[in-house]
Amino acid sequence: MENKGSYRVVLKEGTGEIVEKKSRFIANVFSVDSVQAAEEKIAEIQKKYWDARHNCYAFVIGSDFGTTRCSDNGEPSGTAGKPILEVIKGQGITNILVIVTRYFGGTLLGTGGLVRAYTQSAQAGIEASEIGEMVYGKKLRLDADYNLVGNVQYYLRNEGIELENEVYTDRVSYDITVKMEDADRIVKGLTEKTDGKLLIEELEEGYYPF
């Protein structure tokens, strides 16, 4: 089976802040899936922090990390956008935009100090966010008689699999999402637990957060 690998994304956006020699560095982290979405967020932040000295940013888009862009926004070349981008790449996150807003505190930090400050603030923003792994997997629909529900739920609970889209009519149906590498084993286990009476339908394949 082809191994499609995995990648990390922002599940919950966050904001981090550091202060360096009275300069405030505010890092806002966003989930974006296109260059246009990133540019809209950048414009929004520039409007929100209109009185700041700099709004520097970096973003990475695509499951292949194929689109990257960064901006020093007036800071010395290579001291802001690139360090932010390096933090993102180092953590293997994509479909992410990190904007670091700087309010100048009156003391020059020098190029080394700026690189450190933008690196630390980007890290603080990501730490304040929730990052999840997107893994190639499969969505399955399970359809069962009521007398099978206990066995199905017990098995899935032990596997750490959550039930989605629960529907109760004359029968019970659930959707579950499983990693591709686990799919055959899970289907086999459910089939054994229900003596082959559980109806299992494959819905779709794709990348899902785990």
C-alpha positions in Angstrom: 0.0 0.0 0.0 1.3 3.5 -0.8 2.4 5.4 2.2 1.0 8.9 1.8 2.7 10.1 5.0 1.3 12.8 7.3 1.6 16.5 8.0 0.7 18.8 10.8 -1.8 21.7 10.7 -3.4 24.3 13.0 -6.5 22.9 14.7 -7.0 25.9 17.0 -5.5 29.3 16.3 -3.6 31.1 19.0 -1.6 34.2 20.0 1.7 34.4 21.9 3.7 37.4 23.0 7.3 38.1 24.2 8.9 41.3 25.3 12.5 42.0 24.4 14.2 45.3 25.6 10.7 46.9 25.8 9.8 45.9 22.3 6.6 43.9 22.2 6.4 41.0 19.7 2.8 39.6 19.3 2.6 36.4 17.2 -0.8 35.5 15.7 -1.2 32.1 14.3 -3.8 31.3 11.6 -5.0 28.3 9.7 -5.0 29.1 5.9 -5.5 26.9 2.9 -4.6 29.4 0.1 -2.4 32.3 -0.7 -5.5 34.5 -1.0 -6.7 33.5 2.5 -3.2 34.3 3.9 -3.1 37.7 2.2 -6.6 38.5 3.6 -5.4 37.7 7.1 -2.2 39.7 6.7 -4.3 42.8 5.5 -6.7 42.2 8.5 -3.8 42.2 11.0 -2.1 45.2 9.4 -5.4 47.1 9.9 -5.8 45.9 13.5 -2.2 46.8 14.5 -2.0 49.8 12.2 0.1 51.7 14.9 2.8 49.0 15.1 6.2 49.5 13.6 6.3 46.1 11.8 3.9 43.2 10.9 6.3 40.5 9.7 5.0 37.1 8.5 5.6 33.7 7.0 3.2 31.1 5.6 3.4 27.6 4.3 0.6 26.1 2.2 0.0 22.6 0.7 0.3 19.0 2.0 3.6 19.0 0.0 4.7 22.3 1.8 4.9 23.6 -1.8 4.0 27.3 -1.3 6.0 29.4 1.1 6.4 33.1 1.5 7.8 35.4 4.1 8.2 39.2 4.7 10.5 41.3 6.9 8.1 44.2 6.5 10.8 46.8 7.0 13.1 45.0 9.4 16.7 44.3 8.2 16.7 41.7 5.5 16.5 38.1 6.8 15.9 39.0 10.5 12.1 38.5 10.7 10.3 36.6 7.9 12.9 33.9 7.5 13.3 33.1 11.2 9.5 32.8 11.4 9.5 30.5 8.3 12.3 28.4 9.8 10.2 27.8 13.0 7.2 26.7 10.9 9.3 24.3 8.8 11.1 23.0 11.8 7.8 21.9 13.3 6.6 20.4 10.1 3.4 22.5 10.0 1.6 23.5 6.8 -1.5 25.5 5.9 -0.3 28.0 8.5 0.3 31.7 8.7 2.3 33.3 11.5 2.3 37.1 11.7 4.5 38.7 14.3 3.6 42.3 15.1 6.4 44.4 16.7 5.8 47.5 18.8 9.2 49.2 19.0 10.5 49.8 22.5 13.1 52.4 21.8 16.2 50.1 21.9 17.7 48.6 18.8 18.2 44.8 19.1 20.7 44.3 16.3 20.4 41.6 13.7 21.1 38.7 16.1 18.7 40.0 18.6 16.0 40.4 16.0 16.4 36.9 14.7 16.2 35.5 18.3 13.1 37.7 19.1 11.2 36.7 15.9 12.1 33.1 16.4 11.0 33.0 20.1 7.7 34.9 19.3 6.8 32.6 16.5 7.5 29.6 18.8 5.3 31.3 21.5 2.4 31.7 19.0 2.6 28.1 17.9 2.8 26.9 21.5 -0.4 28.9 22.2 -2.2 27.2 19.3 -3.4 23.6 19.0 -1.5 21.7 16.4 -2.8 18.3 15.1 -1.5 15.7 12.7 -3.3 15.1 9.4 -2.9 11.4 8.5 -4.2 9.6 5.4 -7.2 7.5 6.4 -10.6 6.2 5.6 -14.1 7.1 6.7 -16.4 4.1 7.4 -20.1 3.9 8.1 -21.2 1.2 10.5 -24.8 0.1 10.5 -26.0 -2.3 13.3 -28.9 -3.8 15.1 -29.4 -2.5 18.6 -28.2 -5.8 20.1 -24.8 -5.2 18.5 -24.3 -1.7 19.7 -22.6 -2.6 23.0 -20.0 -4.8 21.3 -19.3 -2.2 18.6 -19.0 0.7 21.2 -16.8 -1.4 23.5 -14.4 -2.3 20.7 -14.1 1.2 19.3 -13.6 2.7 22.8 -10.7 0.3 23.4 -9.2 1.4 20.0 -9.6 5.1 21.0 -11.9 5.7 18.0 -14.7 8.3 18.4 -18.2 7.9 17.0 -19.4 10.5 14.5 -22.8 11.3 13.0 -24.7 8.9 15.3 -28.2 8.1 13.9 -30.8 6.1 15.8 -33.8 4.7 13.8 -34.9 1.1 13.7 -31.2 0.5 13.5 -28.1 2.4 14.6 -25.4 3.9 12.4 -22.2 5.6 13.1 -19.3 7.0 11.0 -15.8 6.4 12.2 -12.4 7.7 10.9 -9.4 5.3 10.9 -5.9 5.6 9.8 -5.3 3.8 6.5 -2.7 1.6 8.1 -5.2 0.5 10.7 -8.3 0.1 8.5 -8.1 -3.6 7.6 -7.4 -4.5 11.2 -10.3 -2.4 12.5 -12.7 -3.8 10.0 -11.6 -7.4 10.8 -12.0 -6.7 14.5 -15.5 -5.2 14.2 -16.5 -8.1 12.0 -15.3 -10.6 14.5 -16.9 -8.8 17.5 -20.3 -8.8 15.7 -20.2 -12.3 14.2 -20.2 -10.7 10.7 -23.6 -9.0 11.3 -22.3 -5.4 11.3 -22.7 -3.6 7.9 -19.5 -1.7 7.1 -19.5 0.8 4.2 -16.4 2.6 3.0 -17.3 6.3 2.5 -14.2 8.1 1.4 -10.4 8.4 1.8 -8.4 11.5 2.6 -6.4 13.4 5.2 -8.0 13.6 8.6 -6.8 15.1 11.9 -5.8 12.5 14.5 
